[in-house]
Amino acid sequence: MKPFMDKDFLLQTETAKTLYHEHAAPMPIYDYHCHINPREIAENREFRNIAQAWLATDTYKWRLLRSNGVPEGCVSSTEVSSREKFQYFAESISRAIGSPIYHWTHLELRRYFDCDLVLNGENAEKIWEICNERLQSADMRAQGIIRQSNVQVICTTDDPVSELKWHKKIKAEGICPAKVLPTFRADPILNIEDEGWDNYMRYELGEVTDMDDISTMQDIRDALVKRLDYFAENGCQIADHALPYMAFAPAREYELDDVVGKVINGKGSPSKLAMEQYKTAILLFLGQEYARRGWTMQLHFSALRDVNSRQFAILGQDSGYDVVDTHNCAPSLAKFLDALDKDGKLPKTIISSLNPADNIVIASLLPAFSGTEYLGKVQQGAAWWFNNNKEGIEAQLRVLASISVMGNAIGTPTDSRSILSYSRHEYYRRILCNFIGNLVENGEYPADMKVLGKLVEDISYNNACRYFAF
């Protein structure tokens, strides 16, 4: 029996062990997509206790607590003390056998708190004290965690109307060990079906672009260009889009003006077709702008959001009530990429679906839209969200290796709100090295450690450096 989470955790072969310890582990981290609040970094946030660091915003842990029958007042609110919340989590985590949350939790205990105890209800008080004492150290404030995690680039997720105040502060002070850059997240502009879209466009977008009247598609394009220019001035080179599903419904300009005018003037909600036509037009325009600027476009889809209406009314969005959705993404995704590619305006693109059944669809699209200007121009995003576990990562790597070129992959982001989540890179890299090690041990690839080591270093870090070229 192997010991729990020793130095060779998840590494089943000698090849895997060598690849991880000598090649993957030393590589820096390139976090090209996360939800960390840049204010935490700019202000070098200090955490009062481990519950604040772990449980305040982590919806993965919230879902685990709810699944164990913990009342909502002890999950996402401040009805109980931090110590009580931590106790509930300690008692719940023991039941999460096989969960990546179990692994991430114990990796974080080991890497950041020098604690090799196994968290449970009985020793929660001891671990609480160990972690809280460690959190008093200067290197456990936000920038210290980034430094000891060997993070070189952090790309946050930012509203198009954001002033980017905290990014400016980080750059001006020059004390953060990582380059912290904004990401243009155009969802509030795309989501014409959302209540409040008209107010957002008229007042928030209108105000930051000095446009008193946004009422046509061309007005929206003009506003977008202004915001893209502003983000570019502040170091942005990545955009991200969270879509319920991939749609492709081209429309004439007058049709688009009709739907924009109707919704922005409060005269009703768009039909499903009108919504898809509008989103298609916006995404095509943005894709062309990204290509012109040399930016990377990220597409995330197949998440069914906020399925619990009762809890949504209380807690709002991003509270841990999203699930995997299923759509046939192939026709629309292919048509969308082709519409940009045929005019030479397809940007670097990263495609991520929450539905694991889409793995083979996305992987098969990569060679169809490759380009000579970038190695791996169209990428399959790393196993995302509910797929970010041992089985999900292995499944995505297996499909990518089978029908595309895994050696061109750009590794994984954290996709997290927690600044302690950099252990997820270790988790991914161990699984990657084990996957490659098994192929070698099975005689499916030569045991050339020079070539293999370079391959692992590239996927872990080097490919992302070349791809984004910040």
C-alpha positions as CSV (number, residue, x, y, z in Angstrom):
1,M,0.0,0.0,0.0
2,K,1.3,3.4,-0.9
3,P,1.4,6.1,1.8
4,F,-1.1,8.9,1.5
5,M,0.1,11.8,-0.6
6,D,3.8,11.2,-0.3
7,K,6.4,12.8,-2.7
8,D,5.3,10.4,-5.4
9,F,1.6,11.1,-5.1
10,L,-0.3,10.0,-8.3
11,L,3.0,8.9,-9.9
12,Q,2.8,5.2,-10.7
13,T,6.0,4.6,-12.7
14,E,9.7,5.5,-12.4
15,T,9.4,7.4,-15.6
16,A,6.5,9.5,-14.2
17,K,8.5,10.2,-11.0
18,T,11.5,11.4,-13.0
19,L,9.4,13.6,-15.3
20,Y,7.6,15.2,-12.4
21,H,10.4,15.8,-9.9
22,E,13.1,16.8,-12.5
23,H,11.0,18.6,-15.1
24,A,7.4,19.5,-14.2
25,A,7.8,20.6,-10.5
26,P,10.6,23.2,-11.1
27,M,8.7,25.0,-13.9
28,P,7.0,28.4,-13.1
29,I,3.3,28.9,-13.2
30,Y,1.5,30.8,-16.0
31,D,-2.0,31.4,-14.8
32,Y,-3.7,32.6,-17.9
33,H,-7.3,32.4,-16.5
34,C,-8.4,32.9,-13.0
35,H,-11.0,34.8,-10.9
36,I,-8.7,36.1,-8.2
37,N,-9.7,39.7,-7.2
38,P,-6.8,42.0,-8.3
39,R,-7.5,44.1,-5.2
40,E,-6.3,41.3,-3.0
41,I,-3.0,41.3,-4.9
42,A,-2.7,45.1,-5.0
43,E,-3.4,45.4,-1.3
44,N,-1.3,42.4,-0.4
45,R,-4.2,40.9,1.5
46,E,-3.7,39.3,4.9
47,F,-6.0,36.5,5.9
48,R,-7.2,36.5,9.5
49,N,-7.7,32.7,9.6
50,I,-7.8,29.6,7.5
51,A,-11.6,29.7,7.1
52,Q,-11.4,33.1,5.6
53,A,-8.7,31.9,3.1
54,W,-10.5,28.7,2.3
55,L,-14.2,29.1,2.7
56,A,-15.1,32.7,2.0
57,T,-15.4,32.5,-1.8
58,D,-14.7,28.9,-2.8
59,T,-17.9,27.5,-4.3
60,Y,-16.3,24.1,-4.7
61,K,-16.1,23.8,-0.9
62,W,-19.6,25.3,-0.5
63,R,-21.0,22.6,-2.7
64,L,-19.2,19.9,-0.6
65,L,-20.6,21.4,2.6
66,R,-24.2,21.5,1.2
67,S,-23.9,17.9,0.0
68,N,-23.1,17.0,3.6
69,G,-26.3,18.6,4.9
70,V,-24.6,21.7,6.4
71,P,-27.1,24.6,6.7
72,E,-26.6,27.5,4.4
73,G,-26.0,29.8,7.3
74,C,-22.8,27.8,8.0
75,V,-21.7,27.8,4.4
76,S,-21.9,31.1,2.5
77,S,-23.0,33.6,5.2
78,T,-21.6,35.0,8.4
79,E,-24.2,33.5,10.8
80,V,-21.6,31.4,12.5
81,S,-18.0,32.0,13.5
82,S,-15.1,31.2,11.2
83,R,-14.0,28.5,13.6
84,E,-17.4,26.8,13.3
85,K,-17.3,26.9,9.5
86,F,-13.9,25.3,9.6
87,Q,-15.2,22.6,11.9
88,Y,-18.1,21.8,9.5
89,F,-15.6,21.6,6.6
90,A,-13.2,19.4,8.5
91,E,-16.0,17.0,9.3
92,S,-17.3,17.0,5.7
93,I,-14.0,16.6,3.9
94,S,-13.4,13.1,5.3
95,R,-16.4,11.8,3.3
96,A,-15.1,13.3,0.1
97,I,-13.0,10.2,-0.9
98,G,-11.8,10.5,-4.5
99,S,-12.7,14.2,-4.8
100,P,-10.1,16.7,-6.1
101,I,-11.2,19.0,-3.3
102,Y,-9.8,16.4,-0.8
103,H,-6.5,16.3,-2.8
104,W,-6.3,20.1,-3.2
105,T,-7.0,20.7,0.5
106,H,-4.2,18.4,1.6
107,L,-1.8,19.7,-1.0
108,E,-2.4,23.2,0.3
109,L,-1.8,22.1,3.9
110,R,1.5,20.6,2.9
111,R,2.8,23.2,0.5
112,Y,1.7,26.4,2.3
113,F,1.3,25.4,6.0
114,D,4.0,22.7,6.4
115,C,1.2,20.5,7.8
116,D,1.1,16.8,6.8
117,L,-1.9,15.9,9.1
118,V,-5.0,14.5,7.5
119,L,-7.9,16.9,8.1
120,N,-10.9,15.6,10.0
121,G,-13.3,16.6,12.7
122,E,-11.1,15.3,15.5
123,N,-8.0,17.2,14.7
124,A,-9.7,20.4,13.3
125,E,-8.6,22.5,16.3
126,K,-5.0,21.5,15.9
127,I,-4.9,22.2,12.2
128,W,-6.8,25.5,12.8
129,E,-4.1,26.6,15.1
130,I,-1.2,25.5,12.8
131,C,-2.7,27.3,9.8
132,N,-3.6,30.5,11.7
133,E,-0.1,30.7,13.1
134,R,1.4,30.3,9.7
135,L,-0.9,32.9,8.2
136,Q,0.7,35.5,10.5
137,S,3.9,35.2,8.4
138,A,4.6,37.9,5.8
139,D,5.1,35.3,3.1
140,M,1.5,34.2,3.6
141,R,0.0,37.4,2.5
142,A,-1.3,37.5,-1.1
143,Q,2.0,38.5,-2.8
144,G,4.0,36.2,-0.6
145,I,1.8,33.3,-1.6
146,I,2.3,34.2,-5.3
147,R,6.1,34.4,-4.8
148,Q,6.4,31.1,-3.1
149,S,4.2,29.5,-5.7
150,N,6.6,30.6,-8.4
151,V,3.8,32.3,-10.4
152,Q,5.0,34.5,-13.2
153,V,1.8,35.6,-14.9
154,I,-1.7,36.1,-13.6
155,C,-4.6,37.0,-15.8
156,T,-7.7,38.1,-13.9
157,T,-11.3,38.3,-15.2
158,D,-12.6,41.8,-15.7
159,D,-15.8,43.6,-16.6
160,P,-15.5,45.7,-19.8
161,V,-16.4,48.8,-17.9
162,S,-13.8,48.2,-15.2
163,E,-11.5,51.1,-14.5
164,L,-8.7,48.5,-13.9
165,K,-7.7,50.5,-10.9
166,W,-6.0,47.7,-9.1
167,H,-4.0,46.5,-12.1
168,K,-2.7,50.1,-12.5
169,K,-1.7,50.1,-8.8
170,I,0.1,46.7,-9.1
171,K,2.0,47.9,-12.1
172,A,2.9,51.3,-10.7
173,E,4.2,49.9,-7.4
174,G,6.1,47.1,-9.1
175,I,6.3,44.9,-6.0
176,C,4.2,41.9,-7.1
177,P,6.5,39.0,-8.1
178,A,4.1,38.1,-11.0
179,K,2.9,40.1,-13.9
180,V,-0.9,40.7,-13.2
181,L,-2.9,41.5,-16.4
182,P,-6.6,42.0,-17.0
183,T,-8.8,39.8,-19.2
184,F,-11.6,41.3,-21.2
185,R,-14.8,39.5,-20.2
186,A,-17.6,40.7,-22.5
187,D,-20.4,38.7,-20.9
188,P,-22.4,41.7,-19.7
189,I,-22.5,43.1,-23.3
190,L,-23.2,39.7,-24.8
191,N,-26.0,38.7,-22.5
192,I,-28.8,40.7,-24.1
193,E,-31.4,38.4,-22.6
194,D,-30.4,39.4,-19.0
195,E,-32.6,41.7,-17.0
196,G,-30.7,44.9,-16.6
197,W,-28.8,44.6,-19.9
198,D,-30.4,47.9,-21.2
199,N,-29.3,49.8,-18.1
200,Y,-25.8,48.3,-18.3
201,M,-25.5,49.4,-21.9
202,R,-27.0,52.9,-21.5
203,Y,-25.4,53.9,-18.2
204,E,-22.4,51.8,-17.4
205,L,-21.0,51.2,-20.9
206,G,-22.3,54.6,-22.1
207,E,-20.6,56.4,-19.2
208,V,-17.1,54.9,-19.6
209,T,-17.1,55.4,-23.4
210,D,-18.7,58.9,-23.3
211,M,-21.5,57.7,-25.5
212,D,-24.8,59.2,-24.6
213,D,-26.8,57.1,-27.0
214,I,-26.1,53.4,-27.6
215,S,-29.0,52.2,-29.7
216,T,-27.6,50.4,-32.7
217,M,-25.2,47.6,-33.5
218,Q,-22.6,50.1,-34.8
219,D,-22.9,52.0,-31.5
220,I,-22.1,48.9,-29.6
221,R,-19.1,48.1,-31.9
222,D,-17.8,51.6,-31.4
223,A,-18.1,51.3,-27.7
224,L,-16.4,47.9,-27.7
225,V,-13.4,49.3,-29.7
226,K,-13.0,52.1,-27.1
227,R,-13.0,49.6,-24.2
228,L,-10.7,47.2,-26.1
229,D,-8.3,50.1,-26.6
230,Y,-8.4,50.9,-22.9
231,F,-7.8,47.4,-21.8
232,A,-4.9,47.1,-24.3
233,E,-3.3,50.2,-22.9
234,N,-3.4,48.4,-19.5
235,G,-1.7,45.3,-20.7
236,C,-4.6,43.1,-21.7
237,Q,-4.0,40.5,-24.4
238,I,-6.7,37.9,-23.5
239,A,-10.5,37.9,-23.8
240,D,-12.9,35.4,-22.3
241,H,-16.5,34.5,-23.0
242,A,-18.8,32.4,-20.8
243,L,-21.5,31.1,-23.1
244,P,-24.5,28.8,-22.2
245,Y,-23.9,27.1,-25.6
246,M,-22.3,27.8,-28.9
247,A,-24.7,29.4,-31.3
248,F,-24.1,30.6,-34.9
249,A,-27.0,32.6,-36.5
250,P,-25.8,35.3,-38.9
251,A,-28.2,38.2,-39.5
252,R,-28.5,41.4,-41.5
253,E,-27.6,44.7,-39.9
254,Y,-31.2,45.9,-39.9
255,E,-32.3,42.8,-38.0
256,L,-29.6,43.4,-35.4
257,D,-30.6,47.0,-35.1
258,D,-34.2,46.0,-34.5
259,V,-33.4,43.7,-31.6
260,V,-30.9,46.1,-30.0
261,G,-33.3,49.0,-30.3
262,K,-36.2,47.0,-28.9
263,V,-34.4,45.7,-25.9
264,I,-32.4,48.8,-25.0
265,N,-35.6,50.8,-25.1
266,G,-37.3,48.4,-22.7
267,K,-39.9,47.2,-25.3
268,G,-39.5,43.5,-24.6
269,S,-37.1,40.6,-24.4
270,P,-35.4,39.1,-27.5
271,S,-36.6,35.8,-29.0
272,K,-34.2,32.9,-28.9
273,L,-33.3,33.5,-32.5
274,A,-32.8,37.2,-32.1
275,M,-30.6,36.5,-29.0
276,E,-28.4,34.1,-31.0
277,Q,-28.2,36.5,-33.9
278,Y,-27.0,39.3,-31.7
279,K,-24.5,37.1,-29.8
280,T,-23.1,35.8,-33.1
281,A,-22.6,39.3,-34.5
282,I,-20.9,40.5,-31.3
283,L,-18.6,37.4,-31.1
284,L,-17.6,37.7,-34.8
285,F,-16.8,41.4,-34.4
286,L,-14.8,40.7,-31.2
287,G,-13.0,37.8,-32.8
288,Q,-11.8,40.0,-35.7
289,E,-10.7,42.7,-33.2
290,Y,-8.8,40.1,-31.2
291,A,-7.0,38.8,-34.3
292,R,-6.1,42.4,-35.3
293,R,-4.6,43.0,-31.9
294,G,-2.9,39.6,-31.5
295,W,-5.0,38.7,-28.5
296,T,-6.2,35.3,-27.5
297,M,-10.0,34.5,-27.4
298,Q,-11.2,32.0,-24.8
299,L,-14.6,30.3,-25.2
300,H,-16.2,28.6,-22.2
301,F,-19.6,26.9,-22.7
302,S,-22.1,24.2,-21.7
303,A,-22.6,25.4,-18.1
304,L,-26.2,25.6,-17.0
305,R,-26.2,28.4,-14.5
306,D,-28.1,29.0,-11.2
307,V,-30.5,26.0,-11.4
308,N,-31.8,26.5,-7.9
309,S,-34.1,29.5,-8.2
310,R,-34.8,29.7,-4.5
311,Q,-31.2,30.0,-3.6
312,F,-30.4,32.3,-6.5
313,A,-33.0,34.7,-5.2
314,I,-31.1,34.7,-1.8
315,L,-27.5,34.4,-2.8
316,G,-27.3,35.6,-6.4
317,Q,-25.0,34.2,-9.1
318,D,-21.7,32.4,-8.7
319,S,-22.9,30.7,-5.5
320,G,-22.3,27.1,-6.4
321,Y,-25.6,26.2,-8.1
322,D,-24.3,25.6,-11.7
323,V,-24.3,22.2,-13.4
324,V,-23.1,20.6,-16.7
325,D,-25.3,21.3,-19.7
326,T,-25.5,19.3,-22.9
327,H,-25.7,20.8,-26.5
328,N,-24.4,19.7,-29.8
329,C,-21.6,22.3,-30.1
330,A,-20.0,20.9,-33.3
331,P,-22.0,22.6,-36.1
332,S,-22.1,26.1,-34.5
333,L,-18.5,26.0,-33.3
334,A,-17.2,24.9,-36.6
335,K,-19.2,27.6,-38.5
336,F,-18.0,30.3,-36.1
337,L,-14.4,29.4,-36.4
338,D,-14.7,29.1,-40.2
339,A,-16.4,32.5,-40.5
340,L,-13.4,34.1,-38.9
341,D,-10.8,31.9,-40.6
342,K,-12.0,32.4,-44.2
343,D,-11.3,36.1,-43.9
344,G,-8.0,35.5,-42.2
345,K,-9.3,36.9,-38.9
346,L,-9.3,33.9,-36.6
347,P,-7.4,34.8,-33.4
348,K,-5.6,32.4,-31.2
349,T,-8.5,30.6,-29.6
350,I,-8.9,28.4,-26.5
351,I,-12.1,26.2,-26.4
352,S,-13.4,24.8,-23.2
353,S,-16.7,22.8,-22.7
354,L,-18.0,21.8,-19.4
355,N,-19.6,18.7,-21.1
356,P,-16.9,16.0,-21.3
357,A,-18.7,14.5,-24.3
358,D,-17.4,17.5,-26.2
359,N,-13.7,16.5,-25.7
360,I,-13.5,14.6,-29.0
361,V,-15.4,17.3,-30.9
362,I,-13.1,20.1,-29.8
363,A,-9.9,18.0,-30.2
364,S,-10.9,17.1,-33.8
365,L,-11.4,20.8,-34.6
366,L,-7.9,21.8,-33.7
367,P,-6.1,20.5,-36.8
368,A,-8.9,21.8,-39.0
369,F,-8.1,25.4,-37.9
370,S,-4.4,25.3,-37.3
371,G,-2.1,28.1,-38.5
372,T,1.5,28.7,-39.3
373,E,1.7,31.9,-37.3
374,Y,1.2,30.2,-33.9
375,L,2.0,26.6,-32.8
376,G,-1.3,25.2,-31.7
377,K,-3.2,28.3,-32.8
378,V,-6.6,26.8,-31.7
379,Q,-6.3,25.0,-28.3
380,Q,-8.5,22.7,-26.3
381,G,-8.7,24.2,-22.9
382,A,-7.6,22.0,-20.0
383,A,-10.2,19.9,-18.1
384,W,-12.4,22.6,-16.7
385,W,-14.5,23.0,-13.5
386,F,-16.4,19.7,-12.8
387,N,-13.9,18.0,-15.1
388,N,-10.9,19.2,-13.2
389,N,-10.3,15.9,-11.4
390,K,-8.0,12.9,-12.0
391,E,-10.4,11.1,-14.3
392,G,-11.4,14.3,-16.2
393,I,-7.8,15.4,-16.8
394,E,-6.8,12.0,-17.9
395,A,-9.8,11.7,-20.3
396,Q,-9.0,15.1,-21.8
397,L,-5.3,14.3,-22.3
398,R,-6.2,10.9,-23.8
399,V,-8.5,12.4,-26.4
400,L,-6.1,15.3,-27.2
401,A,-3.2,12.9,-27.6
402,S,-5.3,10.5,-29.7
403,I,-6.5,12.9,-32.4
404,S,-4.5,16.1,-32.1
405,V,-1.0,17.0,-30.8
406,M,-0.8,16.9,-27.0
407,G,2.8,18.3,-27.1
408,N,1.4,21.7,-28.2
409,A,-1.0,22.0,-25.2
410,I,-0.6,25.1,-23.0
411,G,-1.1,23.5,-19.6
412,T,-3.8,24.5,-17.1
413,P,-4.9,27.7,-15.4
414,T,-6.2,27.8,-11.9
415,D,-9.7,29.1,-12.9
416,S,-10.1,29.9,-9.2
417,R,-11.1,32.7,-6.8
418,S,-8.6,31.5,-4.2
419,I,-5.0,32.7,-4.1
420,L,-4.1,29.4,-2.4
421,S,-5.2,27.4,-5.5
422,Y,-1.8,27.2,-7.1
423,S,-1.6,23.6,-5.8
424,R,-3.9,22.8,-8.7
425,H,-1.0,23.2,-11.0
426,E,1.0,20.5,-9.1
427,Y,-2.1,18.3,-9.2
428,Y,-2.4,18.7,-13.0
429,R,1.3,18.2,-13.6
430,R,1.5,15.0,-11.6
431,I,-1.4,13.6,-13.6
432,L,0.2,14.7,-16.8
433,C,3.5,13.1,-15.9
434,N,1.8,9.9,-14.9
435,F,-0.2,9.8,-18.2
436,I,3.0,10.2,-20.2
437,G,4.9,7.8,-17.9
438,N,2.4,5.1,-18.5
439,L,2.7,5.4,-22.3
440,V,6.4,5.1,-22.0
441,E,6.3,2.1,-19.6
442,N,3.9,0.4,-21.9
443,G,6.3,0.7,-24.9
444,E,4.0,3.3,-26.6
445,Y,6.7,6.0,-26.7
446,P,10.5,5.8,-26.5
447,A,12.1,6.2,-23.1
448,D,14.2,9.2,-24.3
449,M,14.2,11.4,-21.2
450,K,15.7,14.4,-22.9
451,V,12.7,14.5,-25.3
452,L,10.2,13.6,-22.7
453,G,11.6,16.1,-20.2
454,K,11.3,18.9,-22.8
455,L,7.8,17.8,-23.6
456,V,6.7,18.0,-20.0
457,E,8.4,21.4,-19.5
458,D,6.7,22.7,-22.6
459,I,3.2,21.6,-21.6
460,S,3.7,22.8,-18.0
461,Y,5.0,26.3,-18.9
462,N,7.0,26.9,-22.1
463,N,4.1,26.5,-24.5
464,A,2.0,29.1,-22.7
465,C,5.0,31.5,-22.8
466,R,5.3,31.2,-26.5
467,Y,1.5,31.2,-27.1
468,F,0.6,34.3,-25.2
469,A,4.0,36.1,-25.6
470,F,3.3,38.7,-22.9
